[in-house]
Amino acid sequence: MGYVAVKGGTKAIEESIKRLKYERVKKGTAIELYKIEAGMRGLIDQVMSESSLYDQSLAALAIKQAEGNPEEAVFLLRAYRSTLPRKHVSRVISSENMKVERRISASFKDVPGGQILGATTDYTHRLLDSELENESDISIQDWLRAFQEENHSTEYQNHMADLNSLPKVLDYLRSEGLLASCENNDLQPGDVTRKSLEFPSMRSERLQILTRGQTGAVTSLAYAVIRGYGALHPTVGELRVGQLPVHLDHPLLEGKEEDSFYIGDFTATEVEMLIPLTVEKEQGKKEIEFEVGYGMCMGQNETKAIAMGILDNCLEKPNKEFPSHNEEFVLYHIDSVESTGFISHLKMPHYVTFQSKLDSIRKSKDKTTEQEVGSHE
């Protein structure tokens, strides 16, 4: 691609950047980072997930700098992430150890441990709350005190302790032989942040790209699958939101559980989707079996995790009839940085290429005019 220099371009760019800052601060007030962290939990979780970097403070900074634009915030955070050294690799994290804050199943009404609604907008009326216009720090602190007093009872604390080791819903299907058991393999997971994606891809690579995918794009493709542009009819087997612990091995005593270091927790959303599959047995007999689609992302982003589980199962079963089952189509088109960057690059100067096309059109028109004149003579 060729570009031609624009006279005064550097000065124009500097003024454009000044104007950008003016648009952000022109109302004469600034948003403190802690307020973004406090009041934009959903946006922060989305940005952290798509950036593959779990840091609420940095996500808040990126959101402020991007003026609330998720795609730009993800771009900023991924750029920063690329400068960080990777000093350690954590132990494998088991989701069975999640300290559950929310846990539901759309497949079973009664599950061991019960359905735990937790924090969600699913049961709200989706009406604008005009009382938020007058919300203040004092009113929030008063509400918090009342809430904490209400939930300080011994019974409540004992109930919360029981949420640290809830059994997985799908284990009950496996115990009845209705669902295949998970097979452990020794394959080292791929890392799409360090090696370019190649096809056919590993499942671990697909899951990484799906969890880093732009929330709207992942949701849109999964929605298309359900509407008939795919071959799945899934049900949520179990959805969990909660805290997962992270441990590091002792650098000199790897493999010994008692010598690992606990470095903290992170919030995650995990979904296991159940997909019915008709299987033909002996003598033409057909039976229904279940397959699992898996989704997990940082923070609380349930729609994305469900969509991820749908697409995970789609990509496990390639089908040329449906683009949603084509890993190259799906994985190349859901990344917010890649897609936004490519679309945005169309705003950059394309003078040389466009002029060459324009010259070709002019020449063809001139030839046509000459031929018409010649035919009239």
C-alpha positions in Angstrom: 0.0 0.0 0.0 1.4 3.4 -0.9 1.0 6.7 0.8 1.9 10.2 -0.2 3.1 12.8 2.3 0.6 15.4 3.4 2.1 18.9 4.0 1.7 19.9 7.6 0.6 16.4 8.6 2.5 16.3 11.9 1.0 19.6 13.1 -2.5 18.5 12.0 -2.1 15.2 14.0 -0.9 17.1 17.1 -4.0 19.4 16.9 -6.2 16.3 16.4 -4.8 14.8 19.6 -5.4 18.0 21.5 -9.0 18.1 20.2 -9.5 14.5 21.4 -8.5 15.5 24.9 -10.7 18.6 24.7 -13.7 16.5 23.9 -13.0 14.3 26.9 -12.6 17.1 29.4 -14.7 19.9 27.9 -17.4 19.7 30.6 -14.8 20.6 33.2 -14.9 17.5 35.3 -12.9 14.3 35.5 -14.0 10.7 36.3 -11.9 9.2 39.1 -10.6 5.7 38.3 -12.0 4.3 41.5 -15.5 5.4 40.5 -15.1 3.6 37.2 -14.1 0.5 39.2 -17.0 0.9 41.6 -19.8 1.6 39.1 -18.8 -0.1 35.8 -18.3 -3.7 36.8 -19.8 -5.2 33.7 -17.7 -3.0 31.3 -14.5 -3.7 33.3 -15.2 -7.5 33.2 -15.7 -7.3 29.5 -12.6 -5.4 28.8 -10.4 -7.6 31.0 -11.8 -10.8 29.3 -11.2 -9.5 25.8 -7.7 -8.3 26.8 -6.6 -11.4 28.6 -5.4 -9.3 31.4 -7.0 -9.5 34.9 -6.5 -6.1 36.5 -9.4 -4.0 37.4 -7.4 -0.8 37.9 -5.7 -1.0 34.5 -9.0 -1.8 32.9 -10.5 1.3 34.5 -7.6 3.4 33.2 -8.1 2.0 29.7 -11.8 2.7 29.8 -11.2 6.3 30.9 -8.6 6.9 28.2 -10.9 5.3 25.6 -13.9 7.4 26.8 -15.9 4.3 27.5 -15.3 2.7 24.0 -14.8 -1.0 24.8 -12.9 -1.8 21.5 -10.4 1.0 22.1 -10.0 0.1 25.8 -9.2 -3.5 24.8 -6.7 -2.3 22.2 -4.9 -0.2 24.9 -4.9 -3.0 27.4 -3.6 -5.6 25.0 -0.8 -3.3 23.9 0.2 -2.9 27.5 -0.1 -6.6 28.1 2.4 -7.3 25.3 5.1 -5.4 27.3 4.8 -7.5 30.4 7.2 -10.4 31.0 5.7 -13.8 31.9 7.6 -14.8 35.0 5.5 -17.7 36.2 2.9 -20.3 35.1 0.2 -21.1 37.7 -0.9 -24.6 38.7 -3.9 -26.0 36.8 -7.0 -24.4 38.2 -10.0 -26.7 38.9 -13.3 -25.0 38.6 -14.6 -27.4 41.3 -12.8 -25.2 43.8 -14.7 -22.1 42.8 -16.1 -20.1 45.6 -19.6 -19.8 44.0 -21.5 -16.5 44.1 -24.1 -17.5 41.5 -25.0 -21.0 40.2 -28.0 -22.0 38.1 -29.0 -24.8 35.8 -31.6 -24.6 33.1 -31.6 -28.4 32.7 -32.5 -29.4 36.2 -34.9 -27.8 38.7 -33.4 -29.4 41.8 -29.7 -29.7 41.9 -27.5 -30.5 45.0 -26.7 -27.3 46.8 -29.7 -25.6 45.1 -30.0 -22.9 42.5 -28.2 -19.8 43.7 -29.4 -16.7 41.9 -26.7 -14.3 43.1 -26.2 -10.9 41.4 -27.9 -10.7 38.1 -30.2 -8.4 36.0 -32.1 -11.5 34.8 -35.0 -10.9 37.2 -35.2 -7.1 37.0 -37.9 -5.2 35.1 -35.5 -3.4 32.8 -37.0 -0.1 33.6 -34.9 3.1 34.1 -34.3 3.7 37.8 -34.8 7.5 38.2 -33.7 7.2 41.9 -30.1 6.7 40.7 -30.1 10.4 39.6 -30.0 11.4 43.3 -27.7 8.6 44.5 -24.8 9.9 46.6 -21.8 8.4 48.5 -23.7 8.9 51.8 -26.8 7.1 50.6 -24.7 4.2 49.3 -22.8 3.9 52.6 -26.1 3.9 54.6 -27.5 1.1 52.3 -24.2 -0.9 52.6 -24.3 -0.8 56.4 -27.9 -2.0 56.5 -27.1 -4.8 54.0 -24.0 -6.0 56.0 -25.9 -6.1 59.2 -28.7 -8.1 57.6 -26.2 -10.6 56.3 -23.9 -10.9 59.3 -25.8 -13.7 61.0 -24.1 -17.0 61.8 -26.6 -18.9 59.6 -25.7 -16.7 56.6 -22.0 -17.2 57.2 -22.4 -21.0 57.4 -24.4 -21.0 54.2 -21.6 -19.0 52.4 -19.0 -21.5 53.6 -21.0 -24.3 52.0 -20.6 -22.6 48.6 -16.8 -23.3 48.4 -17.2 -26.9 47.2 -20.5 -27.3 45.3 -20.7 -30.5 43.2 -20.8 -30.1 39.4 -24.2 -30.7 37.9 -22.8 -32.7 34.9 -21.1 -35.1 37.3 -24.5 -36.6 38.1 -25.2 -37.2 34.4 -21.8 -38.9 34.1 -22.5 -41.1 37.2 -25.7 -42.3 35.4 -23.8 -43.1 32.2 -25.7 -40.4 30.3 -22.7 -38.3 29.6 -19.2 -39.4 28.6 -16.5 -38.8 31.2 -13.8 -36.2 30.7 -10.6 -37.7 29.4 -7.3 -36.3 30.6 -4.6 -35.9 28.0 -1.0 -34.9 28.2 -1.3 -32.4 25.4 0.4 -29.1 26.3 -2.2 -26.3 25.6 -1.4 -23.9 22.8 -0.8 -20.2 23.4 -2.3 -17.9 20.7 -0.6 -14.9 22.3 2.8 -16.3 21.5 2.4 -18.2 18.4 0.3 -17.4 15.3 -2.8 -19.5 14.8 -2.6 -22.4 12.3 -5.4 -24.6 11.0 -6.5 -27.1 12.0 -6.3 -25.6 15.5 -6.2 -27.3 18.9 -9.2 -27.0 21.1 -7.2 -25.1 23.7 -6.3 -22.5 21.0 -10.0 -22.2 20.0 -11.1 -21.7 23.6 -8.5 -19.0 24.1 -9.6 -17.1 21.0 -13.3 -17.5 22.0 -12.7 -16.2 25.5 -10.7 -13.2 24.1 -13.3 -12.6 21.4 -15.4 -9.5 21.2 -18.5 -10.1 23.3 -21.0 -8.9 20.7 -19.4 -10.9 17.9 -19.3 -14.2 19.9 -22.9 -13.7 21.0 -24.0 -12.8 17.4 -22.5 -16.0 15.9 -23.9 -18.2 18.7 -27.4 -16.6 18.1 -27.1 -17.4 14.4 -26.4 -21.0 15.3 -29.5 -21.3 17.3 -31.6 -19.6 14.7 -30.7 -22.3 12.1 -27.3 -21.2 10.7 -25.8 -24.1 12.7 -26.7 -27.6 13.8 -27.1 -27.2 17.6 -30.0 -26.9 20.0 -28.3 -26.4 23.4 -29.4 -26.1 27.0 -27.4 -24.6 29.9 -26.3 -27.6 32.1 -24.7 -25.4 34.7 -23.6 -21.8 34.9 -21.3 -20.6 37.7 -19.9 -17.3 38.7 -17.4 -17.1 41.5 -13.9 -16.8 42.7 -11.1 -19.1 41.6 -7.9 -19.4 43.6 -4.5 -19.2 41.9 -1.4 -21.1 43.2 2.2 -21.0 42.1 4.6 -23.8 42.5 7.7 -23.3 44.7 10.5 -22.6 42.2 12.7 -25.3 43.9 10.0 -27.8 45.0 7.7 -28.1 42.1 4.9 -30.6 42.3 4.5 -30.6 46.1 1.1 -29.3 47.1 2.2 -28.1 50.5 4.9 -26.0 48.9 2.7 -24.0 46.5 2.0 -20.3 47.0 -1.5 -18.9 47.0 -1.3 -15.5 45.2 -5.0 -14.5 45.1 -8.4 -15.1 43.4 -10.0 -13.9 40.2 -13.7 -13.8 39.3 -14.7 -16.0 36.4 -17.9 -17.2 34.7 -18.0 -20.9 33.7 -20.7 -22.5 31.6 -21.2 -26.2 30.5 -23.7 -26.5 27.7 -25.6 -29.7 27.0 -26.2 -30.5 23.4 -28.4 -33.5 22.4 -27.1 -35.7 19.7 -28.9 -38.5 17.9 -26.6 -41.5 17.5 -27.3 -44.5 15.3 -26.6 -47.8 17.1 -26.7 -51.4 16.0 -29.5 -52.5 13.7 -30.4 -49.0 12.9 -31.5 -48.2 16.4 -31.2 -44.5 17.3 -30.4 -43.1 20.7 -30.0 -39.6 22.1 -26.7 -38.8 23.8 -25.4 -35.5 25.2 -22.2 -33.6 24.2 -20.8 -30.7 26.2 -19.8 -27.2 25.0 -17.6 -25.3 27.3 -17.2 -21.6 28.0 -15.2 -19.6 30.6 -14.3 -16.0 30.7 -12.9 -13.5 33.2 -15.4 -11.6 35.3 -19.1 -12.0 35.1 -20.1 -12.1 31.5 -22.7 -14.9 31.3 -24.0 -14.2 27.8 -20.6 -14.4 26.3 -19.7 -17.6 28.2 -22.9 -19.3 27.0 -22.2 -18.2 23.4 -18.7 -19.5 23.8 -19.9 -22.9 24.9 -22.2 -23.1 21.8 -19.4 -22.2 19.4 -16.9 -24.5 21.1 -19.2 -27.4 20.3 -19.7 -26.1 16.8 -16.0 -26.0 16.1 -15.5 -29.5 17.4 -17.7 -30.7 14.6 -16.7 -29.1 11.3 -19.5 -28.8 8.8 -19.1 -27.1 5.4 -22.8 -26.4 5.3 -22.6 -23.9 8.1 -20.1 -21.0 8.5 -20.5 -21.2 12.2 -18.9 -24.6 12.1 -15.9 -23.3 10.2 -13.1 -22.5 12.6 -11.3 -20.2 10.2 -14.5 -18.1 9.6 -15.3 -18.0 13.4 -11.9 -17.5 14.9 -10.7 -14.9 12.4 -13.8 -12.7 12.8 -14.5 -12.4 16.5 -11.4 -10.7 17.7 -12.1 -7.0 18.5 -8.6 -5.8 18.0 -8.2 -7.5 14.6 -11.6 -6.6 13.2 -11.7 -3.0 14.6 -8.1 -2.4 13.4 -8.8 -3.6 9.9 -12.1 -1.7 9.5 -10.4 1.4 11.0 -7.5 1.2 8.7 -9.8 2.1 5.9 -9.8 5.7 7.3 -6.0 5.9 6.6 -4.7 7.5 3.3 -5.3 5.2 0.3 -4.5 8.0 -2.2 -2.2 6.0 -4.5 -4.4 2.9 -4.8 -7.6 4.9 -5.3 -6.0 7.2 -7.8 -4.8 4.2 -9.8 -8.4 2.9 -9.9 -9.7 6.3 -10.9 -7.2 6.5 -13.7 -8.3 3.1 -15.0 -11.9 4.3 -15.0 -11.1 7.5 -16.8 -9.1 5.7 -19.5 -11.9 3.2 -20.1 -14.4 6.0 -20.4 -12.1 7.9 -22.8 -11.8 4.8 -25.0 -15.6 4.4 -24.9 -16.0 8.0 -25.9 -13.5 7.7 -28.8 -15.2 4.6 -30.1 -18.6 6.3 -30.0 -17.3 9.3 -31.9 -15.6 7.0 -34.5 -18.8 5.1 -35.0 -20.8 8.4 -35.6 -18.2 9.5 -38.2 
